Amino acid sequence: MKSAADGALGRSVRGAVDGARNTAALGWWGIVRLGLVQTCLGAIIVLTTSTLNRIMVVELALPAMLPGFLVGLHHAVQMLRPRFGHGSDVGGRTTGWIVGGMLVLALSGTLAAVGTALAETRLLAGVALCVLAFFGIGLGAGASGTSLLVTLAKHVAPERKAPAATIVWIMMIAGFAVTAGTAGHFLDPYSSLRLVQVTGCVGLIAMVVTLVAVYRLEPYGDGASKQQPVPDGHRDFRGALREVWGEPEARRFTLFVFISMLAYSAQDLILEPFAGMLFGMTPGESTQLAGIQHGGVLLGMLAVAFGGYLLRGNGPAVLRLWTVGGCLASAVALAGIALGGMAAPHWPLAGNVFLLGVANGAFAVAAIASMMTLAGRGAARREGLRMGLWGAAQAIAFALGGFTGTVAIDVSRALINDPALAYAIVFSLEATLFVVAAAIGLRVRDSAQHDNNGQEVPSFGKIAMAEVLDAR
């Protein structure tokens, strides 16, 4: 039977929880509108990182290391994400950063196409223009993408964060797919002028859609999560970064994001060569294998969305379970692929890769939802900086992941004559990284947050306690 003390505690905590939830003013339609912005980000990025890559290597016969360097530059620039997040914290609003970042991204994407076209006749000038453009692409993607996630973190109710993360990421993938198909149609027959025209049109459409999507979207005013600019004493970026880095959970989650995303991306450039070398798959068959993996990723994302919403009463605990469980499942799937190489060609590689995709999708979207949830924990008014810090860790991991994976397999094959054993070692190392990430993820705990009036906002543990008291 519930005691009076338990009842009082439960009521007080639930009241504070309800007050915190009432500040989250974005409904499902608002989440979809932000997903449209993510679609626009994906539309521009897929043209600059995939289409221009192919044109440089095939049509212009340039070394493959050139687009590799440019894409790496675009990732490296996103180390500035903490600075962008701090800017939205200082101003108290994110809409301007989303729109400004998209404008820089659209202009830089078009400039990259101009540079690629110019490289046909003036190589050095074209390459120099592309370097400038990809620097701008990194800036625009970092500013707009970080601020979009900060908006979700601030204004989406806790029980909707997992579905929200799934929605915006699926819409980004849709941006990849729709733009690749549509732009590919209009690019044939290829010409440099057509390339610039198509890229410019995609950038213009993305800009218009973004402006419409964010118009009066961010809550502001009575009854919403109104954000006032932070005091002058909190405007110093270095001081704010030291403050956030001094939070044990922020540091721990940064390390988790880096290690898990390093393991996640390290497989990208070695899985298809592995399938071709040990399983005798043709280029078409290995490409289909990648499609099977992406189908699994989509299923994993949807599982987290539906599971997180159905079990929304224990949202934070469920997110932690999906995140850690996805890491461990990814480790098991990679270990299976490592063993499968030794048993090739009789191992069910397609099924194994599908399971890897499901585990990767579940872990990735749960980790993103956890970012959105944990961004508001700790010292108040640092949501943008925390999200930027974790976004920078993810960008660095993605920049290093593919390169590290290929170097590891080259070194292994140079030292070991048996390619199956060489691949097994590399995939096992990636599996080990996922296990380490899961161990770190288990140690991530939420810290108390205080609102603008200095009142403590209930942590994950206190929310769970209130629900336990309700159930007794």
TORKOL-4160 file (C-alpha; in steps of 0.2 Angstrom, whole numbers, padded with zeros to 4 digits, m for minus):
472
<pt num="1" X="0000" Y="0000" Z="0000"/>
<pt num="2" X="0007" Y="0017" Z="m0004"/>
<pt num="3" X="0012" Y="0027" Z="0010"/>
<pt num="4" X="0008" Y="0046" Z="0013"/>
<pt num="5" X="0027" Y="0050" Z="0011"/>
<pt num="6" X="0028" Y="0040" Z="m0005"/>
<pt num="7" X="0012" Y="0049" Z="m0012"/>
<pt num="8" X="0019" Y="0066" Z="m0008"/>
<pt num="9" X="0035" Y="0062" Z="m0016"/>
<pt num="10" X="0027" Y="0055" Z="m0031"/>
<pt num="11" X="0015" Y="0070" Z="m0033"/>
<pt num="12" X="0029" Y="0082" Z="m0031"/>
<pt num="13" X="0040" Y="0074" Z="m0044"/>
<pt num="14" X="0026" Y="0071" Z="m0056"/>
<pt num="15" X="0021" Y="0089" Z="m0054"/>
<pt num="16" X="0039" Y="0095" Z="m0059"/>
<pt num="17" X="0039" Y="0082" Z="m0073"/>
<pt num="18" X="0023" Y="0089" Z="m0080"/>
<pt num="19" X="0029" Y="0106" Z="m0079"/>
<pt num="20" X="0045" Y="0101" Z="m0088"/>
<pt num="21" X="0035" Y="0092" Z="m0101"/>
<pt num="22" X="0023" Y="0107" Z="m0104"/>
<pt num="23" X="0037" Y="0117" Z="m0110"/>
<pt num="24" X="0040" Y="0105" Z="m0125"/>
<pt num="25" X="0029" Y="0113" Z="m0138"/>
<pt num="26" X="0033" Y="0104" Z="m0154"/>
<pt num="27" X="0020" Y="0091" Z="m0159"/>
<pt num="28" X="0021" Y="0078" Z="m0173"/>
<pt num="29" X="0019" Y="0090" Z="m0187"/>
<pt num="30" X="0033" Y="0101" Z="m0180"/>
<pt num="31" X="0044" Y="0086" Z="m0179"/>
<pt num="32" X="0040" Y="0082" Z="m0197"/>
<pt num="33" X="0044" Y="0100" Z="m0202"/>
<pt num="34" X="0061" Y="0099" Z="m0194"/>
<pt num="35" X="0063" Y="0082" Z="m0204"/>
<pt num="36" X="0060" Y="0092" Z="m0220"/>
<pt num="37" X="0075" Y="0103" Z="m0215"/>
<pt num="38" X="0085" Y="0087" Z="m0213"/>
<pt num="39" X="0079" Y="0081" Z="m0230"/>
<pt num="40" X="0086" Y="0097" Z="m0237"/>
<pt num="41" X="0102" Y="0094" Z="m0229"/>
<pt num="42" X="0103" Y="0077" Z="m0236"/>
<pt num="43" X="0099" Y="0083" Z="m0253"/>
<pt num="44" X="0113" Y="0095" Z="m0254"/>
<pt num="45" X="0126" Y="0084" Z="m0246"/>
<pt num="46" X="0122" Y="0069" Z="m0257"/>
<pt num="47" X="0126" Y="0079" Z="m0272"/>
<pt num="48" X="0142" Y="0086" Z="m0265"/>
<pt num="49" X="0149" Y="0070" Z="m0258"/>
<pt num="50" X="0143" Y="0057" Z="m0270"/>
<pt num="51" X="0139" Y="0065" Z="m0287"/>
<pt num="52" X="0154" Y="0077" Z="m0288"/>
<pt num="53" X="0165" Y="0063" Z="m0281"/>
<pt num="54" X="0160" Y="0052" Z="m0296"/>
<pt num="55" X="0162" Y="0066" Z="m0309"/>
<pt num="56" X="0180" Y="0071" Z="m0303"/>
<pt num="57" X="0186" Y="0053" Z="m0304"/>
<pt num="58" X="0177" Y="0047" Z="m0319"/>
<pt num="59" X="0173" Y="0061" Z="m0331"/>
<pt num="60" X="0188" Y="0072" Z="m0326"/>
<pt num="61" X="0200" Y="0057" Z="m0322"/>
<pt num="62" X="0206" Y="0065" Z="m0307"/>
<pt num="63" X="0215" Y="0055" Z="m0293"/>
<pt num="64" X="0202" Y="0048" Z="m0281"/>
<pt num="65" X="0212" Y="0055" Z="m0266"/>
<pt num="66" X="0205" Y="0073" Z="m0271"/>
<pt num="67" X="0187" Y="0070" Z="m0268"/>
<pt num="68" X="0193" Y="0060" Z="m0253"/>
<pt num="69" X="0202" Y="0075" Z="m0246"/>
<pt num="70" X="0187" Y="0086" Z="m0249"/>
<pt num="71" X="0175" Y="0075" Z="m0240"/>
<pt num="72" X="0187" Y="0073" Z="m0226"/>
<pt num="73" X="0188" Y="0092" Z="m0225"/>
<pt num="74" X="0170" Y="0094" Z="m0224"/>
<pt num="75" X="0170" Y="0082" Z="m0209"/>
<pt num="76" X="0185" Y="0091" Z="m0201"/>
<pt num="77" X="0177" Y="0108" Z="m0202"/>
<pt num="78" X="0162" Y="0101" Z="m0192"/>
<pt num="79" X="0174" Y="0101" Z="m0177"/>
<pt num="80" X="0166" Y="0119" Z="m0175"/>
<pt num="81" X="0149" Y="0111" Z="m0170"/>
<pt num="82" X="0152" Y="0116" Z="m0152"/>
<pt num="83" X="0154" Y="0134" Z="m0157"/>
<pt num="84" X="0139" Y="0134" Z="m0167"/>
<pt num="85" X="0129" Y="0126" Z="m0153"/>
<pt num="86" X="0136" Y="0139" Z="m0140"/>
<pt num="87" X="0130" Y="0153" Z="m0152"/>
<pt num="88" X="0112" Y="0146" Z="m0151"/>
<pt num="89" X="0113" Y="0145" Z="m0132"/>
<pt num="90" X="0119" Y="0163" Z="m0131"/>
<pt num="91" X="0106" Y="0170" Z="m0143"/>
<pt num="92" X="0092" Y="0159" Z="m0135"/>
<pt num="93" X="0085" Y="0154" Z="m0152"/>
<pt num="94" X="0090" Y="0141" Z="m0166"/>
<pt num="95" X="0080" Y="0146" Z="m0181"/>
<pt num="96" X="0092" Y="0159" Z="m0187"/>
<pt num="97" X="0106" Y="0146" Z="m0186"/>
<pt num="98" X="0096" Y="0133" Z="m0196"/>
<pt num="99" X="0092" Y="0146" Z="m0210"/>
<pt num="100" X="0109" Y="0154" Z="m0210"/>
<pt num="101" X="0118" Y="0137" Z="m0210"/>
<pt num="102" X="0107" Y="0131" Z="m0225"/>
<pt num="103" X="0110" Y="0146" Z="m0234"/>
<pt num="104" X="0129" Y="0144" Z="m0233"/>
<pt num="105" X="0127" Y="0125" Z="m0237"/>
<pt num="106" X="0116" Y="0129" Z="m0253"/>
<pt num="107" X="0128" Y="0142" Z="m0259"/>
<pt num="108" X="0144" Y="0131" Z="m0255"/>
<pt num="109" X="0136" Y="0116" Z="m0264"/>
<pt num="110" X="0133" Y="0127" Z="m0280"/>
<pt num="111" X="0151" Y="0134" Z="m0278"/>
<pt num="112" X="0158" Y="0116" Z="m0277"/>
<pt num="113" X="0149" Y="0112" Z="m0294"/>
<pt num="114" X="0156" Y="0128" Z="m0301"/>
<pt num="115" X="0173" Y="0123" Z="m0295"/>
<pt num="116" X="0171" Y="0105" Z="m0303"/>
<pt num="117" X="0166" Y="0112" Z="m0319"/>
<pt num="118" X="0180" Y="0125" Z="m0319"/>
<pt num="119" X="0193" Y="0110" Z="m0316"/>
<pt num="120" X="0189" Y="0104" Z="m0333"/>
<pt num="121" X="0199" Y="0118" Z="m0341"/>
<pt num="122" X="0208" Y="0126" Z="m0326"/>
<pt num="123" X="0213" Y="0113" Z="m0314"/>
<pt num="124" X="0221" Y="0122" Z="m0301"/>
<pt num="125" X="0208" Y="0136" Z="m0300"/>
<pt num="126" X="0194" Y="0123" Z="m0300"/>
<pt num="127" X="0202" Y="0113" Z="m0286"/>
<pt num="128" X="0205" Y="0129" Z="m0276"/>
<pt num="129" X="0187" Y="0134" Z="m0278"/>
<pt num="130" X="0182" Y="0116" Z="m0272"/>
<pt num="131" X="0192" Y="0117" Z="m0257"/>
<pt num="132" X="0184" Y="0134" Z="m0252"/>
<pt num="133" X="0167" Y="0126" Z="m0256"/>
<pt num="134" X="0169" Y="0111" Z="m0246"/>
<pt num="135" X="0175" Y="0121" Z="m0231"/>
<pt num="136" X="0158" Y="0131" Z="m0233"/>
<pt num="137" X="0149" Y="0114" Z="m0234"/>
<pt num="138" X="0156" Y="0109" Z="m0218"/>
<pt num="139" X="0152" Y="0125" Z="m0210"/>
<pt num="140" X="0134" Y="0126" Z="m0216"/>
<pt num="141" X="0130" Y="0107" Z="m0212"/>
<pt num="142" X="0137" Y="0109" Z="m0195"/>
<pt num="143" X="0128" Y="0125" Z="m0191"/>
<pt num="144" X="0111" Y="0120" Z="m0198"/>
<pt num="145" X="0112" Y="0102" Z="m0192"/>
<pt num="146" X="0118" Y="0106" Z="m0174"/>
<pt num="147" X="0104" Y="0119" Z="m0172"/>
<pt num="148" X="0091" Y="0107" Z="m0179"/>
<pt num="149" X="0095" Y="0094" Z="m0166"/>
<pt num="150" X="0096" Y="0107" Z="m0152"/>
<pt num="151" X="0078" Y="0113" Z="m0157"/>
<pt num="152" X="0072" Y="0095" Z="m0155"/>
<pt num="153" X="0081" Y="0093" Z="m0139"/>
<pt num="154" X="0073" Y="0108" Z="m0131"/>
<pt num="155" X="0056" Y="0107" Z="m0138"/>
<pt num="156" X="0051" Y="0089" Z="m0140"/>
<pt num="157" X="0043" Y="0080" Z="m0126"/>
<pt num="158" X="0054" Y="0066" Z="m0118"/>
<pt num="159" X="0042" Y="0052" Z="m0124"/>
<pt num="160" X="0043" Y="0058" Z="m0142"/>
<pt num="161" X="0062" Y="0059" Z="m0143"/>
<pt num="162" X="0065" Y="0042" Z="m0150"/>
<pt num="163" X="0051" Y="0043" Z="m0163"/>
<pt num="164" X="0057" Y="0061" Z="m0167"/>
<pt num="165" X="0075" Y="0055" Z="m0170"/>
<pt num="166" X="0069" Y="0041" Z="m0182"/>
<pt num="167" X="0058" Y="0053" Z="m0192"/>
<pt num="168" X="0071" Y="0066" Z="m0195"/>
<pt num="169" X="0084" Y="0053" Z="m0200"/>
<pt num="170" X="0073" Y="0043" Z="m0211"/>
<pt num="171" X="0068" Y="0060" Z="m0220"/>
<pt num="172" X="0087" Y="0063" Z="m0222"/>
<pt num="173" X="0089" Y="0046" Z="m0230"/>
<pt num="174" X="0074" Y="0051" Z="m0241"/>
<pt num="175" X="0083" Y="0066" Z="m0246"/>
<pt num="176" X="0098" Y="0056" Z="m0251"/>
<pt num="177" X="0087" Y="0044" Z="m0262"/>
<pt num="178" X="0075" Y="0057" Z="m0270"/>
<pt num="179" X="0089" Y="0069" Z="m0274"/>
<pt num="180" X="0100" Y="0055" Z="m0281"/>
<pt num="181" X="0086" Y="0048" Z="m0292"/>
<pt num="182" X="0079" Y="0065" Z="m0298"/>
<pt num="183" X="0096" Y="0074" Z="m0300"/>
<pt num="184" X="0103" Y="0059" Z="m0309"/>
<pt num="185" X="0089" Y="0060" Z="m0322"/>
<pt num="186" X="0092" Y="0078" Z="m0325"/>
<pt num="187" X="0111" Y="0077" Z="m0326"/>
<pt num="188" X="0110" Y="0065" Z="m0342"/>
<pt num="189" X="0117" Y="0069" Z="m0354"/>
<pt num="190" X="0131" Y="0076" Z="m0343"/>
<pt num="191" X="0138" Y="0093" Z="m0346"/>
<pt num="192" X="0147" Y="0105" Z="m0334"/>
<pt num="193" X="0133" Y="0118" Z="m0337"/>
<pt num="194" X="0120" Y="0105" Z="m0333"/>
<pt num="195" X="0129" Y="0100" Z="m0317"/>
<pt num="196" X="0129" Y="0118" Z="m0310"/>
<pt num="197" X="0111" Y="0121" Z="m0315"/>
<pt num="198" X="0105" Y="0105" Z="m0306"/>
<pt num="199" X="0115" Y="0108" Z="m0291"/>
<pt num="200" X="0110" Y="0127" Z="m0290"/>
<pt num="201" X="0091" Y="0121" Z="m0292"/>
<pt num="202" X="0093" Y="0109" Z="m0278"/>
<pt num="203" X="0101" Y="0122" Z="m0267"/>
<pt num="204" X="0087" Y="0134" Z="m0271"/>
<pt num="205" X="0073" Y="0122" Z="m0267"/>
<pt num="206" X="0081" Y="0117" Z="m0251"/>
<pt num="207" X="0082" Y="0135" Z="m0246"/>
<pt num="208" X="0064" Y="0138" Z="m0250"/>
<pt num="209" X="0058" Y="0122" Z="m0241"/>
<pt num="210" X="0069" Y="0127" Z="m0226"/>
<pt num="211" X="0061" Y="0144" Z="m0224"/>
<pt num="212" X="0044" Y="0137" Z="m0226"/>
<pt num="213" X="0047" Y="0123" Z="m0213"/>
<pt num="214" X="0054" Y="0134" Z="m0199"/>
<pt num="215" X="0042" Y="0149" Z="m0201"/>
<pt num="216" X="0035" Y="0152" Z="m0184"/>
<pt num="217" X="0041" Y="0134" Z="m0179"/>
<pt num="218" X="0052" Y="0137" Z="m0164"/>
<pt num="219" X="0041" Y="0140" Z="m0148"/>
<pt num="220" X="0042" Y="0158" Z="m0142"/>
<pt num="221" X="0031" Y="0168" Z="m0130"/>
<pt num="222" X="0019" Y="0164" Z="m0117"/>
<pt num="223" X="0015" Y="0145" Z="m0114"/>
<pt num="224" X="0030" Y="0140" Z="m0124"/>
<pt num="225" X="0048" Y="0136" Z="m0119"/>
<pt num="226" X="0053" Y="0154" Z="m0120"/>
<pt num="227" X="0072" Y="0156" Z="m0120"/>
<pt num="228" X="0080" Y="0172" Z="m0115"/>
<pt num="229" X="0098" Y="0176" Z="m0120"/>
<pt num="230" X="0111" Y="0170" Z="m0107"/>
<pt num="231" X="0119" Y="0183" Z="m0096"/>
<pt num="232" X="0135" Y="0191" Z="m0101"/>
<pt num="233" X="0145" Y="0181" Z="m0089"/>
<pt num="234" X="0140" Y="0165" Z="m0099"/>
<pt num="235" X="0144" Y="0171" Z="m0116"/>
<pt num="236" X="0163" Y="0166" Z="m0116"/>
<pt num="237" X="0164" Y="0151" Z="m0127"/>
<pt num="238" X="0180" Y="0144" Z="m0119"/>
<pt num="239" X="0173" Y="0146" Z="m0102"/>
<pt num="240" X="0157" Y="0137" Z="m0107"/>
<pt num="241" X="0166" Y="0123" Z="m0115"/>
<pt num="242" X="0177" Y="0120" Z="m0099"/>
<pt num="243" X="0161" Y="0120" Z="m0089"/>
<pt num="244" X="0152" Y="0107" Z="m0100"/>
<pt num="245" X="0168" Y="0097" Z="m0102"/>
<pt num="246" X="0169" Y="0097" Z="m0083"/>
<pt num="247" X="0153" Y="0087" Z="m0082"/>
<pt num="248" X="0157" Y="0069" Z="m0080"/>
<pt num="249" X="0142" Y="0063" Z="m0090"/>
<pt num="250" X="0145" Y="0075" Z="m0104"/>
<pt num="251" X="0163" Y="0068" Z="m0105"/>
<pt num="252" X="0158" Y="0050" Z="m0104"/>
<pt num="253" X="0144" Y="0052" Z="m0117"/>
<pt num="254" X="0157" Y="0061" Z="m0129"/>
<pt num="255" X="0168" Y="0046" Z="m0127"/>
<pt num="256" X="0154" Y="0034" Z="m0130"/>
<pt num="257" X="0149" Y="0044" Z="m0146"/>
<pt num="258" X="0166" Y="0044" Z="m0153"/>
<pt num="259" X="0170" Y="0026" Z="m0150"/>
<pt num="260" X="0153" Y="0019" Z="m0156"/>
<pt num="261" X="0153" Y="0030" Z="m0172"/>
<pt num="262" X="0171" Y="0025" Z="m0176"/>
<pt num="263" X="0166" Y="0007" Z="m0175"/>
<pt num="264" X="0150" Y="0011" Z="m0185"/>
<pt num="265" X="0159" Y="0019" Z="m0199"/>
<pt num="266" X="0175" Y="0008" Z="m0200"/>
<pt num="267" X="0165" Y="m0006" Z="m0209"/>
<pt num="268" X="0159" Y="0005" Z="m0223"/>
<pt num="269" X="0173" Y="0004" Z="m0235"/>
<pt num="270" X="0179" Y="m0014" Z="m0232"/>
<pt num="271" X="0162" Y="m0024" Z="m0232"/>
<pt num="272" X="0160" Y="m0024" Z="m0250"/>
<pt num="273" X="0178" Y="m0029" Z="m0255"/>
<pt num="274" X="0177" Y="m0042" Z="m0241"/>
<pt num="275" X="0161" Y="m0049" Z="m0250"/>
<pt num="276" X="0169" Y="m0049" Z="m0267"/>
<pt num="277" X="0186" Y="m0056" Z="m0262"/>
<pt num="278" X="0180" Y="m0070" Z="m0250"/>
<pt num="279" X="0162" Y="m0074" Z="m0257"/>
<pt num="280" X="0165" Y="m0071" Z="m0275"/>
<pt num="281" X="0151" Y="m0058" Z="m0276"/>
<pt num="282" X="0151" Y="m0047" Z="m0292"/>
<pt num="283" X="0150" Y="m0028" Z="m0290"/>
<pt num="284" X="0131" Y="m0028" Z="m0293"/>
<pt num="285" X="0129" Y="m0042" Z="m0280"/>
<pt num="286" X="0140" Y="m0033" Z="m0267"/>
<pt num="287" X="0130" Y="m0017" Z="m0270"/>
<pt num="288" X="0114" Y="m0026" Z="m0267"/>
<pt num="289" X="0122" Y="m0032" Z="m0251"/>
<pt num="290" X="0124" Y="m0014" Z="m0246"/>
<pt num="291" X="0106" Y="m0012" Z="m0250"/>
<pt num="292" X="0101" Y="m0026" Z="m0238"/>
<pt num="293" X="0111" Y="m0018" Z="m0224"/>
<pt num="294" X="0102" Y="m0001" Z="m0227"/>
<pt num="295" X="0086" Y="m0010" Z="m0226"/>
<pt num="296" X="0091" Y="m0018" Z="m0209"/>
<pt num="297" X="0096" Y="0000" Z="m0203"/>
<pt num="298" X="0079" Y="0006" Z="m0208"/>
<pt num="299" X="0070" Y="m0008" Z="m0198"/>
<pt num="300" X="0081" Y="m0005" Z="m0183"/>
<pt num="301" X="0077" Y="0013" Z="m0183"/>
<pt num="302" X="0058" Y="0010" Z="m0184"/>
<pt num="303" X="0060" Y="m0003" Z="m0170"/>
<pt num="304" X="0067" Y="0010" Z="m0159"/>
<pt num="305" X="0054" Y="0023" Z="m0164"/>
<pt num="306" X="0039" Y="0011" Z="m0160"/>
<pt num="307" X="0047" Y="0003" Z="m0145"/>
<pt num="308" X="0052" Y="0019" Z="m0138"/>
<pt num="309" X="0034" Y="0026" Z="m0140"/>
<pt num="310" X="0025" Y="0011" Z="m0133"/>
<pt num="311" X="0036" Y="0010" Z="m0118"/>
<pt num="312" X="0037" Y="0029" Z="m0116"/>
<pt num="313" X="0034" Y="0028" Z="m0097"/>
<pt num="314" X="0052" Y="0023" Z="m0095"/>
<pt num="315" X="0059" Y="0032" Z="m0110"/>
<pt num="316" X="0076" Y="0036" Z="m0104"/>
<pt num="317" X="0079" Y="0018" Z="m0097"/>
<pt num="318" X="0072" Y="0011" Z="m0114"/>
<pt num="319" X="0084" Y="0023" Z="m0124"/>
<pt num="320" X="0099" Y="0017" Z="m0114"/>
<pt num="321" X="0093" Y="m0001" Z="m0117"/>
<pt num="322" X="0092" Y="0001" Z="m0135"/>
<pt num="323" X="0108" Y="0010" Z="m0136"/>
<pt num="324" X="0118" Y="m0002" Z="m0126"/>
<pt num="325" X="0109" Y="m0017" Z="m0134"/>
<pt num="326" X="0112" Y="m0011" Z="m0151"/>
<pt num="327" X="0130" Y="m0009" Z="m0148"/>
<pt num="328" X="0131" Y="m0027" Z="m0141"/>
<pt num="329" X="0121" Y="m0034" Z="m0156"/>
<pt num="330" X="0132" Y="m0025" Z="m0168"/>
<pt num="331" X="0147" Y="m0033" Z="m0160"/>
<pt num="332" X="0139" Y="m0050" Z="m0161"/>
<pt num="333" X="0135" Y="m0047" Z="m0180"/>
<pt num="334" X="0152" Y="m0041" Z="m0184"/>
<pt num="335" X="0160" Y="m0056" Z="m0175"/>
<pt num="336" X="0148" Y="m0067" Z="m0186"/>
<pt num="337" X="0155" Y="m0059" Z="m0201"/>
<pt num="338" X="0173" Y="m0062" Z="m0195"/>
<pt num="339" X="0169" Y="m0080" Z="m0193"/>
<pt num="340" X="0159" Y="m0081" Z="m0209"/>
<pt num="341" X="0175" Y="m0076" Z="m0219"/>
<pt num="342" X="0183" Y="m0092" Z="m0212"/>
<pt num="343" X="0168" Y="m0102" Z="m0218"/>
<pt num="344" X="0166" Y="m0093" Z="m0235"/>
<pt num="345" X="0157" Y="m0095" Z="m0247"/>
<pt num="346" X="0145" Y="m0106" Z="m0236"/>
<pt num="347" X="0141" Y="m0093" Z="m0223"/>
<pt num="348" X="0124" Y="m0084" Z="m0225"/>
<pt num="349" X="0132" Y="m0067" Z="m0227"/>
<pt num="350" X="0117" Y="m0058" Z="m0233"/>
<pt num="351" X="0107" Y="m0063" Z="m0217"/>
<pt num="352" X="0122" Y="m0058" Z="m0206"/>
<pt num="353" X="0124" Y="m0041" Z="m0215"/>
<pt num="354" X="0105" Y="m0038" Z="m0213"/>
<pt num="355" X="0106" Y="m0042" Z="m0194"/>
<pt num="356" X="0121" Y="m0030" Z="m0193"/>
<pt num="357" X="0110" Y="m0016" Z="m0201"/>
<pt num="358" X="0096" Y="m0019" Z="m0189"/>
<pt num="359" X="0108" Y="m0018" Z="m0174"/>
<pt num="360" X="0117" Y="m0002" Z="m0182"/>
<pt num="361" X="0100" Y="0006" Z="m0185"/>
<pt num="362" X="0094" Y="0003" Z="m0168"/>
<pt num="363" X="0110" Y="0009" Z="m0159"/>
<pt num="364" X="0112" Y="0024" Z="m0170"/>
<pt num="365" X="0094" Y="0031" Z="m0168"/>
<pt num="366" X="0094" Y="0027" Z="m0150"/>
<pt num="367" X="0111" Y="0036" Z="m0147"/>
<pt num="368" X="0104" Y="0051" Z="m0157"/>
<pt num="369" X="0088" Y="0051" Z="m0146"/>
<pt num="370" X="0099" Y="0050" Z="m0130"/>
<pt num="371" X="0109" Y="0065" Z="m0136"/>
<pt num="372" X="0093" Y="0075" Z="m0138"/>
<pt num="373" X="0088" Y="0069" Z="m0120"/>
<pt num="374" X="0104" Y="0072" Z="m0111"/>
<pt num="375" X="0108" Y="0089" Z="m0120"/>
<pt num="376" X="0096" Y="0097" Z="m0107"/>
<pt num="377" X="0105" Y="0088" Z="m0092"/>
<pt num="378" X="0118" Y="0097" Z="m0081"/>
<pt num="379" X="0121" Y="0115" Z="m0080"/>
<pt num="380" X="0106" Y="0125" Z="m0088"/>
<pt num="381" X="0107" Y="0134" Z="m0104"/>
<pt num="382" X="0121" Y="0123" Z="m0112"/>
<pt num="383" X="0110" Y="0112" Z="m0123"/>
<pt num="384" X="0118" Y="0119" Z="m0139"/>
<pt num="385" X="0135" Y="0117" Z="m0133"/>
<pt num="386" X="0133" Y="0099" Z="m0127"/>
<pt num="387" X="0124" Y="0094" Z="m0144"/>
<pt num="388" X="0138" Y="0102" Z="m0153"/>
<pt num="389" X="0151" Y="0093" Z="m0143"/>
<pt num="390" X="0143" Y="0076" Z="m0147"/>
<pt num="391" X="0141" Y="0081" Z="m0165"/>
<pt num="392" X="0159" Y="0085" Z="m0167"/>
<pt num="393" X="0164" Y="0069" Z="m0159"/>
<pt num="394" X="0153" Y="0060" Z="m0172"/>
<pt num="395" X="0160" Y="0070" Z="m0186"/>
<pt num="396" X="0178" Y="0066" Z="m0181"/>
<pt num="397" X="0174" Y="0048" Z="m0179"/>
<pt num="398" X="0166" Y="0047" Z="m0197"/>
<pt num="399" X="0181" Y="0056" Z="m0204"/>
<pt num="400" X="0193" Y="0043" Z="m0196"/>
<pt num="401" X="0182" Y="0028" Z="m0197"/>
<pt num="402" X="0183" Y="0024" Z="m0216"/>
<pt num="403" X="0201" Y="0028" Z="m0217"/>
<pt num="404" X="0206" Y="0018" Z="m0201"/>
<pt num="405" X="0196" Y="0003" Z="m0208"/>
<pt num="406" X="0205" Y="0003" Z="m0224"/>
<pt num="407" X="0222" Y="0006" Z="m0216"/>
<pt num="408" X="0219" Y="m0009" Z="m0204"/>
<pt num="409" X="0214" Y="m0021" Z="m0218"/>
<pt num="410" X="0230" Y="m0015" Z="m0228"/>
<pt num="411" X="0241" Y="m0018" Z="m0213"/>
<pt num="412" X="0233" Y="m0035" Z="m0209"/>
<pt num="413" X="0234" Y="m0041" Z="m0227"/>
<pt num="414" X="0253" Y="m0036" Z="m0228"/>
<pt num="415" X="0257" Y="m0046" Z="m0212"/>
<pt num="416" X="0245" Y="m0060" Z="m0215"/>
<pt num="417" X="0244" Y="m0070" Z="m0231"/>
<pt num="418" X="0227" Y="m0077" Z="m0227"/>
<pt num="419" X="0214" Y="m0064" Z="m0232"/>
<pt num="420" X="0200" Y="m0072" Z="m0222"/>
<pt num="421" X="0211" Y="m0071" Z="m0206"/>
<pt num="422" X="0216" Y="m0053" Z="m0210"/>
<pt num="423" X="0197" Y="m0048" Z="m0212"/>
<pt num="424" X="0193" Y="m0058" Z="m0197"/>
<pt num="425" X="0205" Y="m0048" Z="m0186"/>
<pt num="426" X="0199" Y="m0031" Z="m0192"/>
<pt num="427" X="0180" Y="m0035" Z="m0190"/>
<pt num="428" X="0184" Y="m0042" Z="m0173"/>
<pt num="429" X="0193" Y="m0026" Z="m0168"/>
<pt num="430" X="0177" Y="m0016" Z="m0174"/>
<pt num="431" X="0167" Y="m0028" Z="m0163"/>
<pt num="432" X="0178" Y="m0025" Z="m0149"/>
<pt num="433" X="0175" Y="m0006" Z="m0151"/>
<pt num="434" X="0157" Y="m0009" Z="m0150"/>
<pt num="435" X="0159" Y="m0019" Z="m0134"/>
<pt num="436" X="0169" Y="m0005" Z="m0126"/>
<pt num="437" X="0156" Y="0008" Z="m0132"/>
<pt num="438" X="0142" Y="m0002" Z="m0123"/>
<pt num="439" X="0152" Y="m0003" Z="m0107"/>
<pt num="440" X="0154" Y="0016" Z="m0108"/>
<pt num="441" X="0136" Y="0018" Z="m0112"/>
<pt num="442" X="0131" Y="0008" Z="m0097"/>
<pt num="443" X="0140" Y="0021" Z="m0086"/>
<pt num="444" X="0131" Y="0036" Z="m0093"/>
<pt num="445" X="0119" Y="0043" Z="m0080"/>
<pt num="446" X="0109" Y="0058" Z="m0081"/>
<pt num="447" X="0113" Y="0073" Z="m0070"/>
<pt num="448" X="0100" Y="0085" Z="m0062"/>
<pt num="449" X="0095" Y="0100" Z="m0073"/>
<pt num="450" X="0089" Y="0117" Z="m0066"/>
<pt num="451" X="0077" Y="0128" Z="m0075"/>
<pt num="452" X="0078" Y="0147" Z="m0077"/>
<pt num="453" X="0071" Y="0150" Z="m0060"/>
<pt num="454" X="0084" Y="0138" Z="m0051"/>
<pt num="455" X="0072" Y="0124" Z="m0048"/>
<pt num="456" X="0078" Y="0107" Z="m0051"/>
<pt num="457" X="0071" Y="0098" Z="m0066"/>
<pt num="458" X="0068" Y="0079" Z="m0062"/>
<pt num="459" X="0082" Y="0068" Z="m0068"/>
<pt num="460" X="0079" Y="0051" Z="m0077"/>
<pt num="461" X="0080" Y="0042" Z="m0060"/>
<pt num="462" X="0067" Y="0053" Z="m0052"/>
<pt num="463" X="0055" Y="0052" Z="m0066"/>
<pt num="464" X="0057" Y="0033" Z="m0065"/>
<pt num="465" X="0054" Y="0034" Z="m0046"/>
<pt num="466" X="0038" Y="0044" Z="m0048"/>
<pt num="467" X="0032" Y="0030" Z="m0060"/>
<pt num="468" X="0036" Y="0017" Z="m0048"/>
<pt num="469" X="0027" Y="0025" Z="m0034"/>
<pt num="470" X="0012" Y="0027" Z="m0046"/>
<pt num="471" X="0012" Y="0008" Z="m0049"/>
<pt num="472" X="0013" Y="0003" Z="m0031"/>
